[in-house]
Amino acid sequence: MDASVRVAKGTLTTLTFDSPLLPKSVIVQGRDTHFERFVVEERTVTFKPKVDLSDDERLLLTVRFADGAAPQEVIFVLVPASEQVDAAVEVLRRARSAESLQQELAQVQAQLSALQGRCGDGGPSGLILSGLLDPSVSVNWLDKTASPGNANGLKLESGVVYRTSTWAVVAVQVLNLLDQRAWGAGGVRLVTTRGQPVPVKSVRMEKARLGPGEAGLVLVETGAPLEQPLEELRLELSDPTNGRTLRISGVWLQEIQSVRRTGP
């Protein structure tokens, strides 16, 4: 670990530690050229600079501890004091033994193994093992004609709603038409036709921003479909930097047999 200490010519600074030091291992840059006094004792380091540091000058002070616990050393960066000098600094080390660190590492490794066991390699098998993909999954394609390209220079190329019993994801492929400014879905809203907002859990974009003529996938995740309104929704994707918004109608989070389709 490291920390900065403000020092000035002719002013005494004392560092006091809660653990014993290895005096011979204490090293400071410029000891002969910059300090008129530099004393190391069992739990203190005291020094007085004899010159002022320049504005961009930094000196490293390395202190090692005697008990072998972690952390084994601390590095201070001595910097010029613009107004106030750090005359007295108390250093709390919070020492930990190697055994306790090894125990914590073993616990973290066990947690990681458990997560890997649940999620597998992160592919389809991992989704099933994690419980995120279950037999209730269904797919509905959005009607592209319900959201034609508009004056904002954006176009819905394709869209689909994935559902399980615990989550729903609206995935839309958006095209930023040629000769348009770059666009990104910085603002996302899912609302009913009456304007009632539907909570959105997360938003992800395949690309942070779409350049002219570029297309990219936007994923909008919500909670369990049964907790959502049993009515048609509208997805609004907007870029706050330029006000360009794409409004996509015909989004159903609950499974309605009459609107299900088998393909794009």
Secondary structure, 3 states (H helix, E strand, C coil): CEEEEEECCCCCEEEEECCCECHHHCEECCHHHHEEEEEECCCEEEEEECCCCCCCCCEEEEEEECCCCECCEEEEEEEECCCCCCCEEEECCCCECHHHHHHHHHHHHHHHHHHHHHHCCCCHHHHHHHCCCCCCCEEEECCHHHCCCCCCCEEEEEEEEEECCCCEEEEEEEEECCCCCCECCCEEEEEECCCCECCCCEEEECCCCECCCCEEEEEEEECCHHHCCCCCEEEEEECCCCCCEEEEEEECCCCCHHHCCCCC
